[in-house]
Amino acid sequence: MSTRQEQEVQRNVMEEDAVISFLQHHPNFFEQHTTLLENLQLPHHTGGAVSLVERQVSALRESNRQLKKKLHDLVDIARENNKLSENMHDLTLALLSANAFIEVIKAVSQHLQRQFPSDVVTIALMADAIECPTTVLTAEQNLLLTQSTDPRLEVFGTIIEKGSPVCGRLKTGQLSFLFEKAATEIKSAALIPLIADANTTASCLYGLIAIGSHDPRRFHVSKGTVFLTQLGQIASRAIQRHSH
């Protein structure tokens, strides 16, 4: 054994002696630090057999780890929902303060890009479904003006029929219609129908809000749509109120 190895062994022995001495002088140490016991391995000798106590302790530790992970996940979800709620509140205030149609369009697109992390936002409206000032619309880059008879809308048949938000990867036709030159960069998106009256059927749909992201996980198909539904209802009322 080399001198360096001997020094290492001697240092380990000294550290073990120090720990033993400390525990002897502080017999209630683990009572004050019970969380340390969760990670300690205390063998229970039973000859060649596996100790039932060890198996139970191991199972409890694994269960504890899983519960901690679930708790952390729930806390993360709660924080995200709280942030979304605050963003929705800000958007609502901005829409209440809007005095013109173009102000509503800008408020929706700007808030969605700033406060609801996204890369591209498009508001597609069917001009023949609502009365809107077309002379103003052409100046807004986030807005797409079309007609309800536009054949390109056929790729949104299911969404128009159901009248509820969807998340995930869009079809090529949907991407090219909503995002044009940026279509190839959009890896996931959320589509929010704009309906004239929430108490009527989806036949009163007059537009779509499309939120696109370069991140394929941003708007995964498994994402909840509660906030998107609320956002669609708020935006629908504001747009319709200023469209005449």
C-alpha positions in Angstrom: 0.0 0.0 0.0 1.4 3.4 -1.0 1.8 6.3 1.4 -1.1 8.1 -0.3 -3.4 5.2 0.2 -2.4 4.8 3.8 -3.2 8.5 4.4 -6.6 8.0 2.7 -7.4 5.0 4.9 -6.3 6.8 8.0 -8.4 9.8 7.1 -11.5 7.6 6.6 -10.9 6.0 10.0 -10.6 9.4 11.6 -13.9 10.5 10.0 -15.7 7.4 11.1 -14.4 7.8 14.6 -15.6 11.4 14.6 -19.1 10.3 13.4 -19.2 7.6 16.1 -18.1 10.1 18.8 -20.7 12.7 17.6 -23.6 10.2 17.7 -22.5 8.9 21.1 -22.7 12.5 22.5 -26.0 13.2 20.6 -28.1 10.1 21.0 -31.3 12.0 20.0 -29.8 13.3 16.7 -32.0 11.2 14.4 -35.1 12.2 16.4 -34.4 15.8 15.4 -33.4 14.9 11.8 -35.9 12.2 10.9 -35.7 12.9 7.2 -32.1 11.4 7.2 -33.5 8.0 8.1 -35.3 7.9 4.7 -32.0 7.5 2.9 -30.0 5.4 5.4 -29.5 1.8 4.6 -29.8 -0.2 7.8 -29.2 -3.9 7.1 -31.3 -6.4 9.0 -29.3 -9.7 9.1 -31.4 -12.8 8.8 -28.8 -15.3 7.4 -29.2 -16.0 3.7 -32.9 -14.9 3.6 -34.1 -11.5 2.5 -35.4 -9.5 5.5 -39.1 -8.7 5.4 -38.3 -5.5 7.3 -35.8 -4.4 4.6 -38.4 -5.1 1.8 -41.0 -3.1 3.6 -38.7 -0.2 4.2 -37.6 -0.3 0.6 -41.2 -0.3 -0.6 -42.0 2.6 1.7 -39.1 4.6 0.4 -40.1 4.0 -3.2 -43.6 5.1 -2.4 -42.3 8.2 -0.7 -40.2 9.1 -3.7 -43.3 8.7 -6.0 -45.5 10.8 -3.7 -42.8 13.6 -3.6 -42.6 13.6 -7.4 -46.4 13.8 -7.7 -46.4 16.7 -5.2 -43.8 18.6 -7.1 -45.7 18.0 -10.4 -48.9 19.3 -8.8 -47.1 22.4 -7.5 -45.6 23.1 -10.9 -49.1 22.7 -12.5 -50.6 25.1 -9.8 -47.9 27.7 -10.6 -48.5 27.4 -14.3 -52.3 27.7 -13.9 -51.8 30.7 -11.6 -49.7 32.4 -14.2 -52.2 31.6 -16.9 -55.0 33.1 -14.8 -53.0 36.3 -14.3 -52.3 36.5 -18.0 -56.0 36.0 -18.8 -56.9 38.8 -16.4 -54.5 41.1 -18.1 -55.9 40.3 -21.5 -59.4 40.8 -20.3 -58.5 44.3 -19.0 -56.8 45.2 -22.3 -59.9 44.1 -24.3 -62.2 46.1 -22.0 -60.0 49.2 -22.6 -60.1 48.8 -26.4 -62.2 51.4 -28.1 -61.9 50.2 -31.7 -61.9 47.0 -33.7 -58.2 47.3 -34.6 -57.3 47.8 -30.9 -59.0 44.5 -30.1 -57.1 42.7 -32.7 -53.8 44.2 -31.6 -54.5 43.4 -27.9 -55.3 39.8 -28.6 -52.2 39.2 -30.8 -49.8 41.1 -28.6 -50.9 39.5 -25.3 -50.8 36.0 -26.8 -47.3 36.5 -28.1 -46.0 38.2 -24.9 -47.8 36.5 -22.1 -48.8 33.1 -23.5 -45.4 32.0 -24.8 -45.7 31.6 -28.6 -43.8 32.4 -31.8 -46.6 33.3 -34.2 -50.2 34.4 -33.7 -52.8 34.6 -36.5 -56.4 35.8 -36.1 -58.4 34.5 -39.1 -61.8 36.1 -39.6 -64.6 35.3 -42.1 -65.5 38.7 -43.3 -69.0 37.6 -44.5 -69.8 36.1 -41.1 -69.4 39.3 -39.2 -69.5 43.0 -40.1 -65.9 44.2 -39.9 -64.1 47.3 -41.2 -62.0 45.7 -44.0 -60.2 49.0 -44.7 -58.5 48.8 -41.3 -57.9 45.0 -41.3 -55.4 45.1 -44.2 -52.9 47.0 -42.0 -52.8 44.4 -39.2 -50.1 41.7 -40.0 -51.4 39.2 -37.5 -54.9 39.2 -39.0 -56.0 37.0 -42.0 -59.3 38.0 -43.7 -61.2 35.4 -45.7 -64.7 34.3 -46.6 -66.7 31.4 -45.1 -66.8 29.9 -48.7 -63.0 29.8 -49.0 -62.2 26.2 -50.0 -59.0 26.3 -47.9 -61.2 26.2 -44.8 -62.2 22.6 -45.6 -59.1 21.4 -43.8 -60.6 22.8 -40.6 -63.9 20.9 -41.0 -63.6 18.9 -37.7 -62.6 22.0 -35.7 -65.4 24.1 -37.2 -67.9 21.3 -36.6 -67.0 20.8 -32.9 -66.3 24.5 -32.1 -63.8 23.7 -29.4 -60.1 24.4 -29.0 -57.5 21.8 -30.1 -53.7 21.4 -29.6 -51.1 19.5 -31.4 -49.4 19.2 -34.8 -51.4 20.8 -37.7 -51.9 19.4 -41.2 -49.9 20.9 -44.0 -52.9 22.7 -45.4 -53.8 24.2 -42.1 -50.3 25.4 -41.5 -49.9 27.0 -44.9 -53.3 28.8 -44.6 -52.7 30.2 -41.1 -49.0 30.9 -41.0 -48.0 31.2 -44.6 -44.2 31.8 -44.9 -43.7 30.7 -41.3 -45.6 27.4 -41.8 -42.5 25.2 -42.0 -41.2 26.5 -38.6 -44.4 25.7 -36.6 -44.0 22.4 -34.8 -47.1 22.6 -32.6 -50.1 24.9 -32.3 -53.3 25.7 -30.5 -56.5 26.5 -32.5 -59.2 28.5 -30.8 -62.6 28.9 -32.5 -64.3 32.3 -32.5 -68.0 31.8 -32.0 -70.6 34.6 -32.2 -72.6 33.4 -29.2 -71.4 30.8 -26.7 -75.0 29.7 -26.2 -75.4 28.7 -29.8 -73.9 25.9 -31.9 -70.6 25.9 -33.7 -72.4 26.9 -36.9 -72.0 30.5 -35.7 -68.2 30.2 -35.9 -66.7 33.3 -37.7 -63.0 32.8 -37.2 -60.0 31.1 -35.6 -57.1 32.2 -33.4 -54.0 30.2 -34.2 -51.1 30.2 -31.7 -48.0 28.6 -33.2 -44.7 27.5 -31.6 -41.4 26.2 -32.8 -41.4 23.8 -29.8 -43.2 20.5 -30.6 -44.0 20.1 -26.9 -45.4 23.6 -26.3 -49.0 22.7 -27.5 -49.0 18.9 -27.1 -52.2 17.1 -28.0 -52.5 16.1 -24.3 -52.6 19.7 -23.1 -55.8 20.9 -21.3 -58.0 23.4 -23.1 -59.9 25.0 -20.3 -58.0 28.3 -20.5 -58.1 28.2 -24.3 -61.9 27.9 -24.2 -62.1 30.9 -21.9 -59.7 32.9 -24.0 -61.8 32.1 -27.1 -65.0 33.2 -25.4 -63.5 36.5 -24.2 -61.9 37.3 -27.5 -65.1 36.4 -29.4 -67.2 38.8 -27.4 -64.6 41.7 -27.8 -64.2 41.2 -31.6 -67.9 40.9 -32.2 -68.7 44.0 -30.0 -66.4 46.2 -32.1 -67.0 44.6 -35.5 -70.1 46.6 -36.4 
